[in-house]
Amino acid sequence: MSQNRTINSTNEKETTTVCCTTCPKECVITIVLKQGELIAVTGQGCKRGKQFAKKEISSPERTLTSTVIVDCGGTVQLLPVKTAASIPKNDMVQVMNVIRKTRLTYPCQLGDVVIPNICGTGVDLVACRSIREVNHAR
Ligand code: SF4
């Protein structure tokens, strides 16, 4: 996500633009802060955008997607995974470090919990597809 900040020192207002990730419309939202307090939100296509803006300035969260290596008995495949809900952006590096070290053995089922409560976030890492048999076509 891109984020641009400008600070107007004459009246201590800070303007930030963020891209709402709540739905595919991806509205560009302008957030105006004064002394750290939210005073205006514009550009949102619906009321969820204002909630996203509030969250974005206090404790931003994202759903993380990645892949995990699966040992298929002599070959490896990459299993797409994602967090079952959004997690704090501050936890992303720690979570990715755990994902990179994770090795599974097949079979894997779509929706399987790959890592429960990953890094103590309270959110499970889940499989986004199934690997039922070894794919030798490479
Ligand atoms: S503000 Fe509303 S319409 Fe726009 S991206 Fe966010 S959820 Fe979607």
Residues whose N, C-alpha, C, O or C-beta is under 5 A from the ligand:
A	BS01	SF4	C20 T22 C23 K25 E26 C27 Q44 G45 C46 R48 G49
